[in-house]
Amino acid sequence: MDGDDIKVFGGSGSPRLTQSICSHLGVAPGKGEVLRFSEGNLFVRILENVRGRNVYVVQSTAYPANDNFMELLFWIDAFKRASAESVTVVVPYFSYAKGDKKDEPRVSIRGRVCADCIEAAGAARVITMDLHAPQIQGFFRVPVDDLYAIPVLCEAAKAMGLTDLVVVSPDTGFARKARMYASHLHAPLAIGDKKREGHDERAEVLEIIGDVRGKTALVVDDFTISAGTLVDVAKKLMERGARSVYAAITHGVFSEGSMAKIDASPIEQLLVTDTVETQPVTFSEKIAVVSVAPLFAEAIRRIHYRESISVLFTE
């Protein structure tokens, strides 16, 4: 790829993933800096010419979610004011996708607010991965490419040589995506019956629907924060006669205390991608990270050269 044609910059939420994406594209990361002032203000500055260029900026919005989101807006604005031809934002983990609806009185639809802000700042396109609520794509008036981590995680699971596999969705909401995992792995599907009350990030797994006795269970989900649901599902699976439990999660967000829960759980290994890299925890030895940089790099390459990216969504 001609490095003069494309510019990939990384925000402070995704420096390592940006470097990896650039390595796959054969380009050097764009030069920029972020300053943080004592009262909490952020200041971003581009350190090279981007006039007339198609710019891609990579920034996950987690830890700290609000700072990283505001930084993303400032990058978009800076590139537009520096006369970039277009700005495509690559948001590997879009945290506010959980706020996709008004399901109780007097609450904000946070995902829509974030979409409006990204558009207002001047983004021409959004690339993300495994949105928690796929309808967030419809909140934008610019194109949104919601990539799947399924092929990458399934290849990693196959490499582990698991036998008598059953794929497990922790709840009915993730059942459609879990069925895609099951199809890739040629395995049956089981589903957890989960109840959540309030906004305290705790949920109770009531039952497992499906046959898991004597099987190797692979729990799949789009993200985990406290690891509470993941651990509850694993315990319930062992109670129902599963031989062993593994897990594959796209976004390992991971809050304080999550590693202790995972270490004390029946989960033998947890696969996560590198969409989040600013967690406040040190990973357990049970965590294995697989990179989705090649997938993002290929999406950027195809978009840049006006090629179809539908091949990246093959189920």
C-alpha positions as CSV (number, residue, x, y, z in Angstrom):
1,M,0.0,0.0,0.0
2,D,1.3,3.5,-0.8
3,G,1.8,5.2,2.5
4,D,1.2,8.6,0.9
5,D,-2.4,7.8,0.2
6,I,-3.6,6.8,3.7
7,K,-3.1,8.2,7.2
8,V,-4.0,6.1,10.3
9,F,-3.8,7.9,13.6
10,G,-4.3,6.4,17.1
11,G,-6.0,8.1,20.1
12,S,-4.8,7.4,23.6
13,G,-7.5,4.7,24.0
14,S,-6.0,2.4,21.3
15,P,-2.2,2.9,20.8
16,R,-1.2,-0.7,20.6
17,L,-4.1,-1.7,18.3
18,T,-3.3,1.3,16.0
19,Q,0.3,0.2,15.8
20,S,-0.8,-3.3,14.9
21,I,-3.3,-2.1,12.3
22,C,-0.6,0.0,10.7
23,S,1.8,-2.9,10.6
24,H,-0.7,-4.9,8.6
25,L,-1.3,-2.0,6.3
26,G,2.4,-1.4,5.8
27,V,2.2,2.3,6.9
28,A,3.6,4.3,9.8
29,P,1.1,5.6,12.4
30,G,0.2,9.2,12.0
31,K,1.9,11.7,14.3
32,G,-0.1,13.5,16.9
33,E,-0.2,14.2,20.6
34,V,-2.7,14.5,23.5
35,L,-2.2,16.9,26.4
36,R,-4.1,16.7,29.6
37,F,-4.4,19.8,31.7
38,S,-4.7,19.9,35.5
39,E,-8.4,20.7,35.5
40,G,-9.2,17.7,33.2
41,N,-9.3,19.4,29.8
42,L,-7.9,17.6,26.8
43,F,-5.9,19.1,24.0
44,V,-5.2,17.2,20.7
45,R,-2.7,18.3,18.1
46,I,-1.8,16.8,14.7
47,L,1.9,16.8,14.1
48,E,1.9,16.3,10.3
49,N,0.2,17.5,7.1
50,V,-3.2,15.9,6.4
51,R,-4.5,18.3,3.8
52,G,-6.5,16.4,1.2
53,R,-5.9,13.1,2.8
54,N,-8.3,10.3,3.8
55,V,-7.7,10.0,7.5
56,Y,-8.5,7.1,9.8
57,V,-8.5,7.6,13.6
58,V,-8.6,4.6,15.9
59,Q,-10.0,5.1,19.4
60,S,-11.9,2.8,21.7
61,T,-14.2,4.5,24.2
62,A,-13.4,2.8,27.5
63,Y,-11.4,3.5,30.7
64,P,-11.9,6.4,30.9
65,A,-15.0,6.2,28.6
66,N,-16.0,9.9,28.7
67,D,-12.4,11.2,28.3
68,N,-11.8,8.9,25.4
69,F,-15.1,9.8,23.7
70,M,-14.4,13.5,24.0
71,E,-10.9,13.0,22.7
72,L,-12.3,11.2,19.7
73,L,-14.5,14.2,18.9
74,F,-11.6,16.6,19.2
75,W,-9.5,14.4,16.8
76,I,-12.3,14.5,14.2
77,D,-12.6,18.3,14.6
78,A,-8.9,18.8,14.3
79,F,-8.6,16.7,11.1
80,K,-11.5,18.6,9.5
81,R,-10.0,21.9,10.4
82,A,-6.6,20.7,9.0
83,S,-8.4,20.2,5.7
84,A,-8.4,16.4,5.6
85,E,-10.5,15.1,2.7
86,S,-12.4,12.7,4.9
87,V,-12.3,11.4,8.5
88,T,-13.2,7.7,9.2
89,V,-13.5,6.9,12.9
90,V,-12.5,3.4,13.9
91,V,-14.1,2.7,17.3
92,P,-13.2,-0.9,18.2
93,Y,-15.3,-0.8,21.3
94,F,-18.3,1.6,21.3
95,S,-19.2,1.7,25.0
96,Y,-22.4,3.8,24.8
97,A,-24.0,1.2,22.4
98,K,-25.6,-0.1,25.6
99,G,-27.8,3.0,25.6
100,D,-29.9,2.2,22.6
101,K,-33.5,2.8,23.7
102,K,-35.8,4.7,26.1
103,D,-37.0,1.7,28.1
104,E,-38.0,3.7,31.3
105,P,-39.2,7.2,32.0
106,R,-36.9,10.3,31.8
107,V,-33.7,8.6,30.5
108,S,-31.3,9.5,27.7
109,I,-30.8,7.4,24.6
110,R,-27.1,7.7,25.1
111,G,-26.1,5.8,21.9
112,R,-28.0,8.3,19.8
113,V,-26.4,11.3,21.5
114,C,-23.0,9.9,20.8
115,A,-23.9,9.2,17.2
116,D,-25.1,12.8,16.8
117,C,-21.9,14.1,18.3
118,I,-19.6,12.0,16.0
119,E,-21.5,13.2,13.0
120,A,-21.6,16.8,14.1
121,A,-17.8,16.8,14.6
122,G,-17.4,15.8,11.0
123,A,-16.9,12.0,10.7
124,A,-17.7,10.6,7.2
125,R,-17.8,7.0,8.2
126,V,-17.7,4.7,11.3
127,I,-16.0,1.3,11.6
128,T,-16.7,-0.6,14.8
129,M,-17.0,-4.2,16.1
130,D,-19.8,-6.2,17.6
131,L,-22.0,-3.3,18.7
132,H,-24.0,-4.4,21.7
133,A,-27.1,-3.0,20.0
134,P,-26.9,-3.4,16.2
135,Q,-29.6,-0.8,15.7
136,I,-27.1,1.8,16.7
137,Q,-26.1,1.7,13.0
138,G,-29.4,3.3,12.3
139,F,-28.7,6.2,14.7
140,F,-26.1,7.5,12.2
141,R,-26.7,9.1,8.8
142,V,-23.2,8.2,7.7
143,P,-22.2,4.7,6.8
144,V,-21.4,2.3,9.7
145,D,-19.5,-0.9,9.3
146,D,-20.1,-3.2,12.3
147,L,-17.5,-5.9,12.0
148,Y,-17.8,-9.4,13.5
149,A,-15.1,-10.9,15.8
150,I,-16.7,-14.3,15.3
151,P,-14.2,-15.6,12.6
152,V,-11.2,-14.6,14.7
153,L,-12.5,-16.0,18.0
154,C,-13.7,-19.2,16.3
155,E,-10.3,-19.8,14.7
156,A,-8.7,-19.4,18.2
157,A,-11.2,-21.8,19.7
158,K,-10.6,-24.4,17.0
159,A,-6.8,-24.1,17.7
160,M,-7.5,-25.1,21.3
161,G,-8.7,-28.6,20.0
162,L,-11.9,-28.6,22.1
163,T,-14.0,-31.7,21.6
164,D,-17.8,-32.5,22.2
165,L,-18.4,-28.8,22.0
166,V,-21.6,-26.9,22.8
167,V,-21.8,-23.1,22.3
168,V,-23.6,-21.3,25.1
169,S,-25.2,-17.9,24.9
170,P,-25.5,-16.3,28.4
171,D,-29.0,-14.9,27.5
172,T,-31.6,-14.8,24.8
173,G,-30.4,-11.4,23.6
174,F,-27.2,-12.8,22.3
175,A,-28.7,-16.0,20.9
176,R,-28.6,-14.9,17.2
177,K,-24.8,-14.1,17.4
178,A,-24.2,-17.3,19.4
179,R,-25.9,-19.3,16.7
180,M,-23.3,-17.9,14.3
181,Y,-20.6,-19.1,16.5
182,A,-22.2,-22.5,16.7
183,S,-22.5,-22.6,12.9
184,H,-18.7,-21.7,12.5
185,L,-17.8,-24.4,15.0
186,H,-20.3,-27.0,13.8
187,A,-21.6,-27.3,17.4
188,P,-25.1,-27.3,19.0
189,L,-26.4,-24.3,20.9
190,A,-27.5,-23.8,24.5
191,I,-29.0,-20.6,26.0
192,G,-28.9,-19.2,29.5
193,D,-32.0,-17.8,31.1
194,K,-30.9,-14.5,32.7
195,K,-32.7,-12.0,34.9
196,R,-31.3,-8.4,35.4
197,E,-32.8,-5.9,37.8
198,G,-31.6,-2.3,37.9
199,H,-28.3,-0.8,36.6
200,D,-25.8,-2.3,39.0
201,E,-24.1,-4.6,36.4
202,R,-25.4,-7.7,38.2
203,A,-27.6,-10.3,36.7
204,E,-28.8,-13.7,37.8
205,V,-28.6,-16.8,35.6
206,L,-31.7,-18.9,36.4
207,E,-31.3,-21.9,34.1
208,I,-29.6,-23.4,31.0
209,I,-31.8,-24.3,28.1
210,G,-30.2,-27.1,26.1
211,D,-28.2,-30.3,26.6
212,V,-24.7,-29.6,28.1
213,R,-24.1,-32.8,30.1
214,G,-20.7,-34.4,29.3
215,K,-19.9,-31.6,26.8
216,T,-17.2,-28.9,26.6
217,A,-19.1,-25.6,26.9
218,L,-17.9,-22.5,25.1
219,V,-19.7,-19.4,26.5
220,V,-19.8,-16.5,24.0
221,D,-20.8,-12.9,24.4
222,D,-20.0,-9.4,23.0
223,F,-18.5,-8.0,26.2
224,T,-18.0,-8.5,29.9
225,I,-17.2,-5.9,32.6
226,S,-17.5,-7.4,36.1
227,A,-17.4,-11.0,34.7
228,G,-20.4,-11.7,37.0
229,T,-22.7,-13.1,34.4
230,L,-19.9,-15.1,32.7
231,V,-18.9,-16.7,36.0
232,D,-22.6,-17.4,36.9
233,V,-23.2,-19.2,33.6
234,A,-20.0,-21.2,34.0
235,K,-21.1,-22.4,37.5
236,K,-24.6,-23.2,36.2
237,L,-23.1,-25.2,33.3
238,M,-21.0,-27.3,35.7
239,E,-24.1,-27.9,37.8
240,R,-25.8,-29.2,34.7
241,G,-23.1,-31.7,34.0
242,A,-20.8,-29.9,31.6
243,R,-17.3,-31.5,31.4
244,S,-15.5,-28.2,31.2
245,V,-16.1,-24.5,30.5
246,Y,-14.3,-22.1,28.2
247,A,-15.4,-18.6,27.0
248,A,-14.9,-16.3,24.0
249,I,-15.7,-12.6,24.4
250,T,-15.2,-9.8,21.9
251,H,-14.7,-6.9,24.3
252,G,-12.8,-7.7,27.5
253,V,-13.7,-4.4,29.3
254,F,-12.9,-5.8,32.8
255,S,-13.4,-3.7,35.9
256,E,-11.6,-4.0,39.3
257,G,-12.3,-7.4,40.9
258,S,-13.2,-9.2,37.6
259,M,-9.9,-11.1,37.5
260,A,-10.4,-12.6,41.0
261,K,-13.9,-13.8,39.9
262,I,-12.5,-15.4,36.8
263,D,-9.6,-17.1,38.7
264,A,-12.1,-18.5,41.2
265,S,-14.5,-19.7,38.5
266,P,-14.7,-23.0,36.6
267,I,-13.7,-21.2,33.4
268,E,-10.5,-22.8,32.1
269,Q,-9.6,-20.2,29.5
270,L,-11.2,-17.0,28.4
271,L,-10.5,-15.6,24.9
272,V,-10.8,-11.9,24.3
273,T,-9.8,-9.6,21.5
274,D,-7.6,-6.5,21.7
275,T,-10.4,-4.0,21.1
276,V,-9.9,-2.7,24.7
277,E,-6.4,-2.0,26.1
278,T,-6.9,0.5,28.9
279,Q,-8.4,-1.8,31.6
280,P,-7.5,-1.0,35.2
281,V,-6.6,-4.6,35.9
282,T,-3.7,-7.0,35.2
283,F,-4.9,-10.0,33.2
284,S,-5.3,-13.4,34.8
285,E,-3.3,-16.3,33.3
286,K,-6.7,-17.6,32.2
287,I,-7.0,-14.8,29.7
288,A,-5.8,-15.2,26.1
289,V,-5.8,-12.2,23.8
290,V,-6.3,-12.6,20.1
291,S,-5.9,-9.7,17.7
292,V,-8.5,-8.3,15.4
293,A,-6.0,-5.8,13.9
294,P,-5.9,-7.8,10.6
295,L,-9.7,-7.5,10.3
296,F,-9.7,-3.7,10.9
297,A,-6.7,-3.3,8.6
298,E,-8.5,-5.1,5.8
299,A,-11.7,-3.1,6.3
300,I,-9.7,0.1,6.1
301,R,-7.8,-1.1,3.0
302,R,-11.1,-2.0,1.2
303,I,-12.8,1.2,2.1
304,H,-9.8,3.3,1.1
305,Y,-9.6,1.6,-2.3
306,R,-13.4,1.6,-2.7
307,E,-13.7,-2.2,-2.7
308,S,-16.6,-4.1,-1.3
309,I,-16.2,-5.2,2.4
310,S,-19.2,-7.6,2.4
311,V,-16.7,-10.5,2.4
312,L,-15.9,-9.4,6.0
313,F,-19.5,-10.1,7.1
314,T,-19.8,-13.7,5.8
315,E,-21.7,-15.7,8.3
